[in-house]
Amino acid sequence: MASEFELIYQYFSDLGRCAQDKADWIVAGVGDDCAIIASTPGYDWLHSVDTLVQGIHFPEAISPESLAQRALAVNLSDLAAMGAEPVAFTLALTLPGCDEGWLRQFARGLQNTSAEYGIRLIGGDTTRGPLSITISVMGVVPSGRAVRRNGAKPGDWVCVSGHLGDAQAGLELLQSNRLAKRKDERYLLDRFHQPSPRLSLGRKLREFASAAIDISDGVVADLGHICRQSECVAELWADAVPLSQPYTKYCAAQGYSSLDRLTRALTHGDDYELCFTISADAWRLCTSGADKLWLSEEGLPVTIIGKILAPEPSGTGVLVRVLDENDANLSLSSSGYQHF
């Protein structure tokens, strides 16, 4: 059986050579007790960490390659939300045993994703235990330019990228162990397996957005974080929520009501799209002329789905409310994914 360090050298050393354009930032990576990152005048370093645990964040049925792609992508989504450029990441991998075939596929997925997004492995750890993956990502942004959660103002529009609900439908398909034969079903599975961190859009938002967050726990819960940090409230418009045709067809096939379909899209999470707020003036500026915001990533729509409001002095404490086409409050059965 290979030792821990033999496994690291065999399957992960090449990841330390990805993203050679980041070589000026990284003095030393895999191979020393610590990585060394050069100080960088004019830039702020951003750091985020996420842990994925089998049975909680991903099912046993997921392939090692897809798991690696997903694990890195969901971390990169945090950098996208703040407008950062990815630089480096670390990996802590807990494995129930030494399955070199599994490791080979996992490393291939990690290699492909790190190369696609230009990020470099600089260290990590492996140990024995129930399967879990912890990835810590680092990125840079020009000093003082990170997009934070605390800048939303009354009157700002609430926007989202892409479509909502697809990944949750894909997870349900995966958990059902049903072979996805139709194009629509394969699309939904891909949206769960391979979330697309909106890094290009995030960098664009440094110029225009007042606040931003990535959608991991559902837009109602995640927009609530913006509202809490910005000391405001938000209203969302049910008929403006962007839903893909595959998601709509899937919900119809499952017999979900229109309210169930909406609730799942707004609260079930795993979308890893960006939710951001933007003033009306900034929206007009960035959606006029040749430099249109929604063209920052090919084929990516950006949709206004609501508005930021000032909190009422004697309010209910509800940070995000959802209105139907008659401006009546909708009661959702969930407010978002709960970790505990």
SERO-4910 file (N, C-alpha, C, O; in steps of 0.05 Angstrom, whole numbers):
BEGIN
 pado doro    nc1    nc2    nc3   cac1   cac2   cac3    cc1    cc2    cc3    oc1    oc2    oc3
  Met    A     17    -24      0      0      0      0     18     25      0     37     27     15
  Ala    A     11     44    -17     26     69    -18     24     85      7      3     85     20
  Ser    A     45     99     15     44    116     38     30    142     31     25    148      8
  Glu    A     24    158     52     11    184     48     26    201     29     15    213     11
  Phe    A     53    203     33     69    221     17     73    211    -11     75    227    -30
  Glu    A     73    184    -15     74    173    -42     48    180    -57     49    186    -81
  Leu    A     25    178    -43      0    185    -56     -1    214    -64    -10    221    -86
  Ile    A      8    231    -46      9    260    -52     26    266    -76     19    280    -94
  Tyr    A     50    253    -77     68    258    -99     57    247   -125     58    261   -146
  Gln    A     45    223   -124     35    210   -148     11    224   -160      9    227   -185
  Tyr    A     -8    233   -143    -33    242   -153    -37    273   -152    -54    283   -166
  Phe    A    -22    287   -136    -27    315   -132     -4    334   -138     -8    358   -138
  Ser    A     20    323   -143     43    341   -147     40    358   -172     48    381   -173
  Asp    A     27    346   -193     24    361   -218      5    385   -214      8    405   -229
  Leu    A    -13    383   -195    -31    406   -190    -16    430   -179    -25    453   -182
  Gly    A      8    426   -168     24    448   -159     38    462   -181     51    483   -177
  Arg    A     35    452   -205     48    465   -228     28    477   -247     35    488   -268
  Cys    A      2    476   -240    -19    489   -256    -17    519   -252     -3    529   -234
  Ala    A    -29    534   -270    -31    563   -268     -4    576   -265      1    590   -246
  Gln    A     13    572   -285     40    583   -284     39    614   -285     58    627   -277
  Asp    A     17    625   -295     15    654   -294     13    665   -266     16    690   -262
  Lys    A      8    648   -246      7    656   -218     34    652   -204     36    656   -180
  Ala    A     55    645   -219     80    638   -207     92    661   -191    106    657   -172
  Asp    A     87    686   -200     98    709   -185     86    712   -157     99    723   -139
  Trp    A     62    701   -153     49    703   -127     60    682   -108     61    686    -84
  Ile    A     66    658   -119     72    635   -103    102    629   -103    113    621   -123
  Val    A    114    633    -80    143    628    -77    148    599    -73    167    588    -85
  Ala    A    132    585    -57    135    556    -52    108    544    -47     91    556    -33
  Gly    A    103    521    -59     77    508    -55     80    480    -44     91    477    -22
  Val    A     69    460    -58     71    432    -48    100    423    -45    116    427    -63
  Gly    A    106    411    -22    133    401    -18    147    412      7    166    400     16
  Asp    A    137    434     18    148    445     43    127    443     65    104    436     60
  Asp    A    135    449     90    116    448    112     94    469    109     71    465    117
  Cys    A    101    492     96     82    513     91     86    523     63    107    521     52
  Ala    A     65    534     51     67    548     26     77    576     32     73    587     54
  Ile    A     90    588     13     99    616     16     86    632     -7     89    626    -30
  Ile    A     72    653      1     58    671    -18     70    699    -15     72    710      7
  Ala    A     78    710    -38     91    736    -37     71    758    -29     48    757    -37
  Ser    A     80    777    -14     64    801     -8     60    817    -34     78    817    -51
  Thr    A     37    829    -37     30    841    -62     19    869    -58     -4    872    -53
  Pro    A     36    890    -61     26    917    -58      4    923    -78      6    916   -102
  Gly    A    -17    937    -69    -39    944    -86    -61    924    -88    -80    928   -103
  Tyr    A    -58    901    -74    -79    880    -75    -86    872    -47    -70    872    -29
  Asp    A   -112    864    -43   -121    851    -19   -123    821    -25   -132    813    -46
  Trp    A   -115    805     -5   -118    776     -7   -144    767      5   -152    776     27
  Leu    A   -159    750     -9   -184    740      0   -181    710      5   -168    696    -10
  His    A   -194    700     26   -191    672     34   -218    660     42   -233    673     56
  Ser    A   -224    636     32   -249    623     40   -244    593     42   -226    582     29
  Val    A   -260    580     58   -257    551     62   -284    538     64   -303    549     75
  Asp    A   -287    514     52   -312    499     53   -305    469     57   -285    459     46
  Thr    A   -322    455     72   -319    427     75   -344    413     63   -366    421     68
  Leu    A   -339    392     48   -360    376     36   -358    348     48   -337    335     48
  Val    A   -381    338     59   -382    312     73   -401    294     58   -423    301     52
  Gln    A   -392    269     54   -409    250     40   -435    245     56   -434    241     80
  Gly    A   -457    244     42   -483    240     55   -496    265     64   -520    265     70
  Ile    A   -481    287     65   -493    313     73   -491    332     49   -511    345     42
  His    A   -467    335     37   -464    354     15   -463    340    -12   -466    353    -33
  Phe    A   -458    314    -12   -458    299    -38   -465    270    -32   -458    260    -11
  Pro    A   -479    257    -51   -487    229    -47   -464    210    -55   -445    218    -68
  Glu    A   -466    186    -45   -446    165    -51   -444    160    -81   -423    151    -91
  Ala    A   -466    164    -95   -467    157   -124   -450    176   -142   -446    169   -165
  Ile    A   -441    198   -132   -426    217   -148   -399    205   -156   -386    192   -139
  Ser    A   -390    210   -180   -364    199   -189   -341    216   -176   -345    239   -170
  Pro    A   -318    203   -172   -295    218   -161   -288    243   -177   -281    264   -165
  Glu    A   -289    241   -203   -281    264   -220   -301    287   -217   -293    310   -214
  Ser    A   -327    280   -217   -347    301   -213   -345    313   -185   -349    337   -181
  Leu    A   -339    296   -165   -337    306   -138   -314    326   -135   -317    347   -123
  Ala    A   -291    321   -148   -269    339   -147   -276    365   -161   -270    387   -150
  Gln    A   -289    364   -184   -296    388   -199   -315    405   -182   -313    429   -180
  Arg    A   -334    392   -169   -354    406   -153   -341    418   -128   -347    441   -122
  Ala    A   -324    403   -115   -311    413    -90   -295    439    -95   -297    457    -79
  Leu    A   -280    439   -117   -265    463   -122   -283    486   -132   -279    509   -125
  Ala    A   -302    480   -149   -319    500   -161   -335    515   -140   -338    540   -142
  Val    A   -346    501   -120   -363    515   -100   -346    534    -83   -356    554    -73
  Asn    A   -320    527    -79   -302    546    -65   -296    570    -82   -295    592    -73
  Leu    A   -291    565   -108   -285    587   -126   -309    606   -128   -305    630   -133
  Ser    A   -333    596   -124   -357    613   -125   -356    635   -103   -366    657   -107
  Asp    A   -343    629    -80   -340    649    -59   -322    672    -69   -328    696    -64
  Leu    A   -301    665    -83   -283    686    -94   -298    702   -115   -295    727   -117
  Ala    A   -314    689   -132   -329    703   -152   -348    724   -140   -351    746   -150
  Ala    A   -360    717   -118   -380    735   -105   -367    761    -96   -381    781    -94
  Met    A   -341    760    -90   -328    784    -81   -310    797   -102   -295    816    -96
  Gly    A   -312    787   -127   -297    799   -149   -268    793   -150   -252    808   -161
  Ala    A   -260    770   -139   -232    763   -137   -221    747   -160   -237    734   -175
  Glu    A   -195    748   -164   -181    731   -183   -169    707   -168   -154    712   -149
  Pro    A   -175    682   -176   -165    659   -161   -134    657   -164   -123    663   -186
  Val    A   -121    649   -143    -92    646   -144    -84    618   -135    -70    604   -150
  Ala    A    -93    609   -112    -82    584   -101   -104    571    -83   -123    583    -74
  Phe    A   -100    544    -78   -117    530    -59   -102    508    -45    -82    499    -54
  Thr    A   -113    500    -22   -103    477     -7   -126    456     -6   -149    463     -8
  Leu    A   -118    431     -2   -136    409     -2   -131    391     22   -109    381     26
  Ala    A   -152    387     39   -150    367     60   -170    345     53   -194    350     51
  Leu    A   -160    321     50   -176    298     40   -177    276     61   -156    265     68
  Thr    A   -201    270     70   -205    247     89   -217    224     73   -238    227     61
  Leu    A   -203    201     74   -211    178     58   -216    154     76   -201    149     95
  Pro    A   -236    138     70   -241    113     85   -220     92     80   -218     73     96
  Gly    A   -206     93     58   -186     74     51   -169     83     28   -175    105     17
  Cys    A   -149     68     20   -132     75     -2   -141     62    -28   -132     40    -34
  Asp    A   -158     75    -43   -168     65    -68   -154     82    -90   -163    104    -96
  Glu    A   -133     71   -102   -118     87   -121   -133     93   -146   -129    114   -159
  Gly    A   -152     76   -154   -169     81   -177   -186    106   -172   -189    123   -189
  Trp    A   -198    107   -148   -214    130   -140   -197    155   -139   -206    176   -149
  Leu    A   -173    153   -128   -155    177   -126   -147    187   -154   -145    211   -158
  Arg    A   -142    168   -172   -134    176   -199   -156    192   -212   -150    213   -225
  Gln    A   -181    183   -210   -203    198   -222   -207    225   -207   -213    245   -220
  Phe    A   -205    225   -181   -209    250   -166   -188    270   -174   -194    294   -178
  Ala    A   -163    261   -176   -141    279   -183   -145    290   -212   -139    314   -217
  Arg    A   -156    274   -230   -161    283   -257   -182    305   -257   -178    325   -271
  Gly    A   -203    302   -242   -223    323   -240   -212    348   -228   -219    370   -238
  Leu    A   -196    346   -208   -184    369   -195   -164    383   -214   -164    408   -216
  Gln    A   -149    367   -229   -130    378   -249   -145    394   -270   -137    417   -277
  Asn    A   -166    383   -281   -181    396   -302   -193    422   -293   -193    442   -307
  Thr    A   -205    422   -269   -218    446   -259   -198    467   -251   -203    491   -256
  Ser    A   -176    460   -238   -156    480   -231   -144    492   -256   -138    516   -256
  Ala    A   -140    476   -277   -129    487   -301   -149    506   -315   -141    527   -325
  Glu    A   -174    499   -314   -195    515   -327   -197    543   -314   -201    562   -329
  Tyr    A   -194    544   -288   -198    569   -274   -172    582   -265   -173    603   -252
  Gly    A   -150    571   -273   -124    584   -267   -117    586   -238   -110    608   -229
  Ile    A   -120    564   -223   -114    565   -194    -96    541   -188    -97    520   -201
  Arg    A    -78    545   -169    -56    526   -164    -57    514   -136    -61    529   -117
  Leu    A    -54    488   -135    -52    474   -109    -26    480    -96     -4    477   -108
  Ile    A    -26    489    -70     -1    496    -56      3    480    -31     23    485    -17
  Gly    A    -15    462    -24    -10    446      0    -36    432      8    -57    435     -4
  Gly    A    -34    416     30    -57    402     40    -50    380     59    -28    379     70
  Asp    A    -69    361     62    -65    339     81    -83    316     72   -104    321     60
  Thr    A    -76    292     79    -93    268     75    -93    253    101    -73    251    116
  Thr    A   -116    241    107   -119    224    131   -141    204    127   -156    205    107
  Arg    A   -143    185    146   -164    164    143   -188    171    159   -186    181    182
  Gly    A   -212    166    148   -237    171    162   -260    171    141   -255    166    118
  Pro    A   -284    178    150   -306    181    131   -300    201    110   -287    222    115
  Leu    A   -309    196     85   -301    213     62   -310    242     66   -334    248     69
  Ser    A   -291    260     65   -297    289     66   -274    304     52   -252    294     51
  Ile    A   -281    327     41   -262    344     27   -263    372     38   -285    383     39
  Thr    A   -241    383     46   -240    411     54   -221    425     36   -197    418     34
  Ile    A   -231    446     23   -214    462      5   -214    491     15   -235    502     22
  Ser    A   -191    502     15   -187    530     22   -176    545     -2   -156    537    -13
  Val    A   -190    566    -11   -182    580    -35   -172    608    -27   -181    620     -7
  Met    A   -153    618    -43   -142    645    -39   -143    659    -66   -138    648    -87
  Gly    A   -150    685    -65   -151    701    -89   -143    730    -82   -139    737    -59
  Val    A   -141    746   -103   -133    774    -99   -154    792   -113   -167    785   -132
  Val    A   -155    816   -102   -172    837   -114   -157    863   -109   -144    867    -89
  Pro    A   -159    883   -128   -146    909   -123   -155    920    -96   -179    918    -89
  Ser    A   -137    932    -81   -142    941    -54   -167    958    -52   -171    977    -67
  Gly    A   -185    950    -33   -209    965    -29   -231    960    -49   -252    974    -47
  Arg    A   -228    941    -67   -247    938    -89   -265    913    -85   -282    907   -102
  Ala    A   -261    897    -65   -277    873    -61   -306    880    -58   -313    900    -45
  Val    A   -324    864    -70   -353    869    -67   -362    854    -42   -359    830    -40
  Arg    A   -373    869    -23   -381    857      3   -411    855      5   -426    862    -13
  Arg    A   -420    845     28   -449    841     32   -462    866     45   -487    866     47
  Asn    A   -447    885     53   -458    907     70   -464    933     55   -467    953     68
  Gly    A   -465    932     29   -468    957     14   -495    962      1   -498    982    -12
  Ala    A   -514    944      5   -540    948     -8   -555    972      4   -553    977     28
  Lys    A   -569    986    -13   -584   1010     -5   -613   1008    -14   -619    996    -35
  Pro    A   -631   1020      1   -659   1021     -8   -661   1033    -36   -649   1053    -42
  Gly    A   -677   1020    -52   -680   1029    -80   -663   1012   -100   -668   1012   -124
  Asp    A   -643    998    -89   -626    981   -107   -643    958   -118   -662    948   -105
  Trp    A   -637    949   -142   -648    925   -153   -634    901   -142   -611    902   -135
  Val    A   -649    879   -139   -638    853   -132   -636    836   -158   -656    833   -172
  Cys    A   -612    826   -164   -608    811   -189   -596    784   -184   -582    780   -163
  Val    A   -600    765   -202   -587    739   -201   -576    733   -228   -587    741   -249
  Ser    A   -555    717   -229   -545    706   -254   -557    679   -259   -566    665   -240
  Gly    A   -558    671   -284   -567    644   -291   -596    638   -284   -613    655   -284
  His    A   -600    612   -278   -627    602   -271   -625    589   -243   -604    579   -235
  Leu    A   -647    588   -229   -648    578   -202   -663    551   -202   -682    547   -217
  Gly    A   -654    533   -185   -668    508   -180   -657    484   -195   -663    461   -188
  Asp    A   -640    489   -216   -630    467   -233   -615    446   -217   -619    422   -220
  Ala    A   -596    456   -200   -578    437   -186   -593    419   -167   -587    396   -164
  Gln    A   -613    430   -153   -628    414   -134   -643    392   -149   -645    370   -139
  Ala    A   -654    399   -172   -667    378   -189   -647    357   -198   -654    333   -198
  Gly    A   -623    366   -204   -602    347   -212   -595    328   -189   -590    305   -193
  Leu    A   -594    339   -165   -588    322   -141   -610    302   -137   -604    278   -131
  Glu    A   -634    310   -140   -656    291   -137   -654    268   -158   -660    245   -152
  Leu    A   -647    275   -182   -643    254   -203   -621    235   -195   -623    211   -199
  Leu    A   -599    247   -185   -576    230   -177   -584    212   -154   -576    188   -154
  Gln    A   -599    222   -135   -607    206   -112   -627    184   -119   -629    164   -105
  Ser    A   -641    188   -141   -661    168   -149   -649    144   -163   -662    124   -168
  Asn    A   -622    147   -170   -608    125   -184   -620    118   -211   -616     97   -222
  Arg    A   -636    137   -222   -648    133   -248   -629    143   -270   -618    165   -268
  Leu    A   -625    126   -290   -607    134   -311   -619    157   -327   -641    156   -337
  Ala    A   -603    179   -329   -613    203   -343   -609    198   -373   -587    198   -384
  Lys    A   -631    194   -387   -630    189   -416   -636    213   -432   -625    216   -454
  Arg    A   -653    231   -422   -661    254   -438   -641    277   -434   -627    279   -413
  Lys    A   -639    294   -454   -621    317   -454   -627    335   -430   -608    345   -417
  Asp    A   -652    339   -424   -660    357   -402   -650    346   -376   -640    361   -359
  Glu    A   -652    320   -372   -642    308   -347   -612    309   -345   -602    314   -323
  Arg    A   -598    305   -366   -569    307   -366   -560    336   -359   -541    340   -345
  Tyr    A   -575    355   -370   -569    383   -364   -572    388   -333   -554    401   -322
  Leu    A   -593    378   -321   -597    382   -292   -575    369   -276   -566    380   -256
  Leu    A   -568    344   -284   -546    330   -270   -520    346   -272   -505    349   -252
  Asp    A   -514    357   -296   -490    373   -299   -490    397   -282   -469    406   -272
  Arg    A   -513    409   -278   -515    433   -261   -509    427   -232   -499    444   -217
  Phe    A   -514    402   -223   -505    394   -196   -476    386   -196   -461    395   -179
  His    A   -468    369   -215   -440    359   -215   -420    381   -220   -398    381   -209
  Gln    A   -426    399   -238   -407    419   -247   -417    447   -246   -422    460   -266
  Pro    A   -420    458   -221   -428    486   -219   -407    504   -232   -383    497   -231
  Ser    A   -415    526   -243   -397    544   -257   -393    569   -240   -411    586   -240
  Pro    A   -370    572   -227   -365    596   -211   -364    620   -230   -350    620   -250
  Arg    A   -379    641   -224   -383    664   -242   -361    684   -238   -366    707   -230
  Leu    A   -336    676   -243   -313    693   -237   -312    718   -255   -306    740   -245
  Ser    A   -318    715   -280   -317    737   -298   -339    758   -291   -333    782   -290
  Leu    A   -363    749   -285   -384    767   -276   -376    780   -250   -380    804   -246
  Gly    A   -364    765   -231   -356    776   -206   -337    799   -209   -339    820   -195
  Arg    A   -317    796   -227   -298    818   -231   -312    842   -243   -305    865   -237
  Lys    A   -332    837   -260   -348    859   -272   -363    874   -250   -366    899   -251
  Leu    A   -373    859   -230   -389    872   -209   -373    891   -192   -385    907   -178
  Arg    A   -347    888   -192   -331    908   -176   -337    936   -186   -335    955   -170
  Glu    A   -345    939   -211   -350    966   -222   -378    976   -216   -383   1000   -216
  Phe    A   -397    957   -211   -425    965   -212   -441    957   -187   -459    973   -179
  Ala    A   -435    935   -174   -453    924   -153   -448    938   -127   -426    947   -120
  Ser    A   -470    941   -111   -467    952    -84   -463    930    -63   -452    935    -42
  Ala    A   -472    905    -69   -467    882    -51   -471    857    -68   -484    857    -89
  Ala    A   -459    835    -59   -462    810    -73   -457    786    -55   -444    789    -34
  Ile    A   -467    763    -63   -464    738    -49   -468    715    -69   -482    719    -88
  Asp    A   -455    692    -64   -461    669    -81   -485    654    -69   -488    653    -45
  Ile    A   -500    640    -86   -524    627    -77   -517    598    -72   -517    581    -90
  Ser    A   -513    591    -47   -507    564    -38   -529    552    -23   -534    527    -25
  Asp    A   -544    568     -7   -565    557     11   -593    565      1   -612    561     16
  Gly    A   -595    576    -23   -620    586    -33   -621    617    -32   -610    629    -13
  Val    A   -632    629    -52   -631    658    -55   -645    673    -32   -636    694    -24
  Val    A   -666    662    -21   -679    675      2   -660    676     26   -658    698     38
  Ala    A   -647    654     33   -629    654     55   -605    671     50   -596    687     67
  Asp    A   -593    669     26   -568    684     20   -573    714     17   -557    730     26
  Leu    A   -595    721      4   -602    750      3   -607    760     31   -602    784     37
  Gly    A   -617    744     48   -621    752     76   -595    760     90   -595    778    107
  His    A   -573    747     82   -547    755     94   -540    783     84   -529    799    100
  Ile    A   -545    789     59   -540    817     49   -557    836     65   -548    857     73
  Cys    A   -583    830     68   -601    848     82   -592    853    111   -592    875    121
  Arg    A   -583    831    124   -575    834    152   -550    851    154   -548    869    171
  Gln    A   -530    846    136   -506    862    137   -510    891    129   -497    909    138
  Ser    A   -530    895    111   -535    922    100   -557    937    116   -563    960    109
  Glu    A   -569    924    136   -590    936    152   -614    945    135   -622    968    136
  Cys    A   -624    927    118   -646    933    101   -663    907     98   -657    887    110
  Val    A   -684    909     81   -700    886     75   -703    884     45   -695    903     30
  Ala    A   -714    862     35   -718    859      6   -744    846      0   -756    831     15
  Glu    A   -755    853    -24   -778    839    -35   -770    826    -61   -755    838    -77
  Leu    A   -779    802    -65   -774    787    -90   -801    784   -104   -822    781    -92
  Trp    A   -800    783   -130   -824    781   -147   -824    753   -159   -807    746   -175
  Ala    A   -844    738   -151   -846    710   -159   -845    706   -190   -832    688   -200
  Asp    A   -859    724   -204   -860    720   -233   -835    729   -247   -833    726   -272
  Ala    A   -815    740   -233   -790    748   -245   -768    727   -241   -746    730   -253
  Val    A   -772    707   -224   -751    688   -218   -744    671   -243   -762    659   -255
  Pro    A   -719    671   -251   -712    657   -276   -710    626   -272   -694    617   -256
  Leu    A   -726    612   -287   -727    583   -285   -721    572   -313   -732    581   -333
  Ser    A   -704    551   -314   -698    539   -340   -720    521   -350   -736    512   -334
  Gln    A   -721    516   -375   -741    498   -386   -737    469   -375   -757    456   -369
  Pro    A   -712    459   -373   -709    432   -362   -720    430   -333   -732    410   -325
  Tyr    A   -715    451   -317   -725    451   -290   -756    451   -289   -768    437   -274
  Thr    A   -768    468   -306   -797    470   -307   -809    444   -315   -829    435   -304
  Lys    A   -797    431   -335   -807    405   -344   -804    383   -323   -822    367   -319
  Tyr    A   -782    384   -308   -777    365   -287   -798    368   -265   -810    348   -256
  Cys    A   -803    392   -257   -823    397   -236   -851    388   -244   -866    377   -228
  Ala    A   -858    393   -270   -884    384   -280   -886    353   -279   -907    342   -272
  Ala    A   -864    340   -287   -864    311   -287   -866    299   -259   -877    277   -255
  Gln    A   -856    314   -239   -858    305   -211   -884    312   -198   -890    304   -176
  Gly    A   -901    327   -212   -927    335   -201   -925    358   -181   -944    361   -165
  Tyr    A   -904    374   -182   -901    396   -163   -920    418   -171   -924    424   -195
  Ser    A   -932    431   -152   -949    455   -157   -931    478   -165   -907    477   -161
  Ser    A   -944    500   -175   -928    523   -182   -915    535   -158   -892    546   -160
  Leu    A   -928    534   -134   -915    544   -110   -892    527   -101   -872    537    -92
  Asp    A   -895    500   -103   -873    482    -97   -849    487   -115   -827    488   -106
  Arg    A   -855    491   -141   -833    496   -160   -818    522   -153   -794    522   -154
  Leu    A   -833    543   -145   -821    568   -138   -805    565   -112   -782    574   -110
  Thr    A   -817    552    -92   -804    548    -66   -777    533    -69   -757    541    -57
  Arg    A   -777    512    -85   -753    497    -89   -731    514   -102   -708    512    -95
  Ala    A   -739    530   -122   -720    547   -136   -708    568   -118   -684    575   -120
  Leu    A   -724    578    -99   -715    601    -82   -701    592    -57   -687    607    -44
  Thr    A   -705    567    -48   -695    559    -22   -678    534    -20   -665    529      1
  His    A   -676    518    -41   -662    493    -38   -632    495    -43   -617    476    -36
  Gly    A   -622    516    -55   -593    520    -56   -579    504    -77   -591    491    -94
  Asp    A   -552    504    -75   -534    490    -93   -532    503   -121   -521    491   -139
  Asp    A   -544    527   -125   -543    539   -151   -515    550   -157   -505    547   -180
  Tyr    A   -502    563   -138   -476    575   -141   -476    596   -164   -457    599   -178
  Glu    A   -499    609   -167   -501    633   -183   -495    657   -164   -491    653   -140
  Leu    A   -493    681   -175   -489    705   -159   -515    720   -156   -530    723   -175
  Cys    A   -520    729   -131   -542    747   -125   -528    773   -117   -511    774   -100
  Phe    A   -537    795   -130   -524    821   -124   -545    843   -125   -566    841   -136
  Thr    A   -537    865   -112   -554    889   -112   -540    911   -128   -515    913   -129
  Ile    A   -556    928   -141   -544    948   -159   -564    971   -160   -588    968   -162
  Ser    A   -553    996   -160   -571   1019   -162   -582   1021   -190   -571   1010   -209
  Ala    A   -605   1035   -193   -618   1038   -219   -600   1052   -238   -599   1045   -262
  Asp    A   -585   1072   -229   -566   1086   -246   -544   1068   -256   -537   1069   -280
  Ala    A   -533   1052   -238   -511   1034   -246   -521   1013   -265   -507   1005   -284
  Trp    A   -546   1003   -261   -557    984   -279   -560    995   -307   -553    982   -327
  Arg    A   -570   1020   -309   -572   1032   -336   -545   1035   -349   -542   1031   -373
  Leu    A   -525   1042   -333   -498   1046   -344   -486   1021   -354   -474   1020   -376
  Cys    A   -489    999   -339   -476    974   -347   -491    958   -366   -481    937   -376
  Thr    A   -516    965   -372   -531    950   -392   -536    966   -418   -554    959   -434
  Ser    A   -521    987   -422   -523   1003   -446   -498   1000   -462   -476    995   -452
  Gly    A   -500   1004   -488   -477   1003   -506   -466    975   -510   -480    955   -505
  Ala    A   -441    973   -518   -429    948   -525   -421    931   -501   -419    907   -502
  Asp    A   -416    945   -478   -406    931   -455   -428    923   -436   -430    932   -414
  Lys    A   -445    905   -446   -469    897   -430   -461    877   -409   -445    859   -414
  Leu    A   -472    881   -385   -465    865   -362   -470    835   -367   -453    818   -361
  Trp    A   -492    829   -380   -499    800   -383   -482    787   -404   -484    762   -408
  Leu    A   -465    802   -418   -447    790   -438   -420    784   -425   -401    776   -439
  Ser    A   -417    789   -399   -391    785   -386   -384    755   -386   -360    749   -385
  Glu    A   -403    738   -387   -398    709   -391   -417    700   -413   -441    705   -412
  Glu    A   -406    686   -432   -421    678   -456   -447    663   -448   -447    643   -435
  Gly    A   -469    674   -458   -495    661   -454   -506    663   -426   -526    649   -421
  Leu    A   -495    679   -409   -504    680   -381   -524    703   -378   -517    726   -381
  Pro    A   -549    697   -372   -569    718   -367   -566    729   -339   -558    715   -320
  Val    A   -572    754   -336   -574    768   -310   -602    780   -308   -611    794   -326
  Thr    A   -617    773   -287   -645    780   -284   -650    797   -259   -641    790   -237
  Ile    A   -665    819   -262   -675    833   -238   -699    818   -227   -718    813   -241
  Ile    A   -697    810   -201   -718    794   -189   -731    808   -165   -749    796   -152
  Gly    A   -722    832   -158   -733    844   -134   -720    871   -128   -707    883   -145
  Lys    A   -725    881   -104   -717    908    -97   -710    909    -67   -722    895    -51
  Ile    A   -690    925    -61   -682    930    -33   -699    953    -22   -704    973    -35
  Leu    A   -709    950      3   -726    969     16   -715    976     43   -699    961     55
  Ala    A   -722   1000     53   -715   1007     81   -733    991    100   -756    986     95
  Pro    A   -721    982    122   -738    966    142   -759    984    155   -754   1008    160
  Glu    A   -782    973    160   -803    988    174   -796    988    204   -787    968    215
  Pro    A   -801   1011    217   -795   1014    246   -808    992    262   -796    982    282
  Ser    A   -832    984    256   -846    963    271   -850    939    254   -871    926    253
  Gly    A   -828    931    240   -830    909    221   -832    882    235   -830    880    259
  Thr    A   -836    861    218   -839    834    229   -813    820    234   -813    798    246
  Gly    A   -791    831    225   -766    818    228   -759    800    204   -737    789    202
  Val    A   -778    798    185   -773    783    160   -755    799    142   -761    822    135
  Leu    A   -732    788    134   -713    802    118   -720    801     88   -716    821     73
  Val    A   -731    779     79   -737    775     50   -766    765     48   -772    744     59
  Arg    A   -782    779     34   -810    770     29   -813    766     -1   -800    780    -18
  Val    A   -830    747     -8   -835    741    -36   -864    748    -43   -883    741    -29
  Leu    A   -868    763    -65   -894    773    -73   -903    759    -98   -887    753   -116
  Asp    A   -929    753   -100   -940    741   -124   -947    764   -144   -941    787   -139
  Glu    A   -960    756   -166   -966    776   -187   -985    797   -178   -988    818   -191
  Asn    A   -999    793   -156  -1018    812   -145  -1007    827   -121  -1021    841   -106
  Asp    A   -980    825   -117   -966    838    -95   -975    827    -67   -972    841    -47
  Ala    A   -985    803    -67   -992    791    -41   -968    774    -32   -955    761    -48
  Asn    A   -964    773     -5   -942    757      6   -947    728      1   -969    717      6
  Leu    A   -926    714     -8   -927    685    -10   -915    672     14   -894    681     23
  Ser    A   -927    651     24   -916    636     47   -901    612     36   -913    593     26
  Leu    A   -874    612     39   -858    590     30   -854    570     52   -852    577     75
  Ser    A   -853    544     44   -851    523     64   -823    521     75   -818    506     95
  Ser    A   -803    534     63   -775    534     72   -763    561     68   -772    576     50
  Ser    A   -743    568     84   -729    593     81   -701    589     70   -687    609     66
  Gly    A   -693    564     66   -666    559     56   -654    535     70   -663    526     90
  Tyr    A   -631    526     59   -617    503     70   -606    510     98   -594    531    102
  Gln    A   -610    492    117   -600    495    144   -578    475    149   -582    451    146
  His    A   -554    485    157   -532    467    162   -534    452    188   -523    430    192
  Phe    A   -549    463    207   -553    450    233   -583    451    241   -590    441    262
***
